[in-house]
Amino acid sequence: MVPVMVNEVLEGRMSAEKLAWALSEGTARLYGLYPRKGSVRPGADADLTLVDPAGRRSCRTSGCTPSTR
């Protein structure tokens, strides 16, 4: 689902702000998990997704180090 929604942003059919809300706060509120989930604030779980549409590699839990080009 996330790749499809990111593509919608890249094609200009959805704003990045709306995507971020839909994948975080909106979903957390739907399931009654907000503000422990779905927000970046002290005490909340830190689940983040970084997207670089020009990137050529995936970052997983292990081996997630910055690279220089």
The 8 nearest C-alpha neighbors of each residue, nearest first, counted from 0:
[[1, 3, 2, 4, 5, 22, 6, 7],
 [0, 2, 4, 3, 5, 22, 6, 18],
 [3, 1, 5, 4, 0, 6, 7, 50],
 [4, 2, 6, 0, 1, 5, 7, 8],
 [3, 5, 7, 1, 6, 2, 0, 8],
 [6, 4, 2, 8, 7, 3, 1, 9],
 [5, 7, 9, 3, 4, 8, 10, 2],
 [8, 6, 4, 10, 12, 5, 9, 13],
 [7, 9, 13, 11, 5, 6, 10, 14],
 [8, 10, 6, 11, 7, 5, 12, 52],
 [9, 11, 7, 8, 12, 6, 13, 5],
 [12, 10, 8, 9, 13, 7, 14, 6],
 [11, 13, 7, 10, 8, 14, 9, 6],
 [14, 12, 8, 7, 11, 15, 17, 18],
 [13, 15, 17, 16, 8, 18, 11, 12],
 [14, 16, 18, 17, 8, 19, 13, 5],
 [15, 17, 19, 14, 18, 20, 13, 21],
 [18, 16, 20, 14, 19, 15, 21, 13],
 [17, 19, 15, 21, 16, 20, 22, 14],
 [20, 18, 16, 22, 17, 21, 23, 15],
 [19, 21, 17, 23, 24, 18, 25, 22],
 [22, 20, 25, 18, 19, 23, 17, 26],
 [21, 23, 19, 20, 26, 18, 25, 24],
 [24, 22, 37, 20, 26, 25, 21, 19],
 [23, 25, 37, 27, 20, 26, 28, 38],
 [24, 26, 21, 28, 20, 27, 23, 29],
 [25, 27, 29, 28, 24, 23, 22, 21],
 [28, 26, 32, 33, 24, 37, 30, 29],
 [27, 29, 31, 33, 25, 30, 26, 32],
 [30, 28, 26, 27, 31, 25, 32, 33],
 [29, 31, 27, 28, 32, 26, 33, 25],
 [32, 30, 28, 29, 33, 27, 26, 34],
 [33, 31, 27, 36, 30, 28, 35, 34],
 [34, 32, 27, 28, 36, 35, 31, 37],
 [33, 35, 36, 38, 32, 37, 43, 27],
 [36, 34, 43, 33, 32, 44, 37, 42],
 [37, 35, 33, 34, 32, 38, 27, 44],
 [38, 36, 24, 23, 27, 33, 34, 35],
 [39, 37, 36, 40, 34, 24, 43, 23],
 [38, 40, 43, 45, 37, 41, 44, 36],
 [39, 41, 43, 38, 42, 44, 34, 45],
 [42, 40, 43, 39, 44, 38, 45, 35],
 [41, 43, 40, 44, 35, 39, 45, 34],
 [44, 42, 35, 41, 40, 36, 45, 39],
 [43, 45, 36, 46, 35, 42, 39, 38],
 [46, 44, 47, 43, 39, 36, 38, 40],
 [47, 45, 44, 48, 36, 37, 39, 38],
 [48, 46, 45, 49, 39, 23, 44, 37],
 [47, 49, 50, 46, 19, 22, 58, 1],
 [50, 48, 47, 51, 58, 52, 57, 46],
 [49, 51, 52, 48, 54, 5, 53, 57],
 [50, 52, 54, 53, 49, 55, 56, 57],
 [53, 51, 54, 50, 9, 55, 5, 6],
 [52, 54, 51, 55, 50, 56, 9, 57],
 [55, 53, 51, 52, 56, 50, 57, 58],
 [54, 56, 53, 57, 52, 51, 58, 50],
 [57, 55, 54, 58, 51, 53, 59, 66],
 [58, 56, 59, 55, 54, 63, 50, 51],
 [57, 59, 63, 56, 60, 62, 61, 64],
 [60, 58, 61, 63, 57, 62, 64, 56],
 [59, 61, 63, 62, 58, 64, 57, 47],
 [62, 60, 59, 63, 58, 64, 57, 65],
 [61, 63, 64, 60, 59, 58, 65, 57],
 [64, 62, 58, 61, 59, 60, 65, 57],
 [63, 65, 62, 66, 58, 61, 59, 60],
 [66, 64, 67, 63, 62, 58, 68, 56],
 [65, 67, 64, 68, 63, 56, 58, 54],
 [66, 68, 65, 64, 54, 55, 56, 63],
 [67, 66, 65, 54, 55, 53, 56, 64]]
